[in-house]
Amino acid sequence: MQLPVIKSLAETYTLQQLQAAENALYEEQKPEILIEGKDEGEQLTHVLAAIAILEEVAKGVELRMAIRNYTQRVRNSIS
């Protein structure tokens, strides 16, 4: 998981574009958007994280705080 990649996806693409990329990855197809990552698993992780962040933004949370909340959830889940 690379936070700069996730942040870039959340800032660059819409929720709908990210969801379409998620579906393409699940169907083992190439997404229409550029997603950095060493393999499809890492790319999917980045897309899912950006989707979770944008869903929070849609609820009124500032992007910076949504990113912080997401990273904290990840840290708590692996602690």
Buried (B, 14 or more C-beta within 10 A) or exposed (E): EBEEBBBBBBEEBEBEBBBBBBEBBEEEEEBEBEBEBEEBEBBBBBBBBBBBBBBBBEEEBEBEEBBEBBBEEBEEEEE
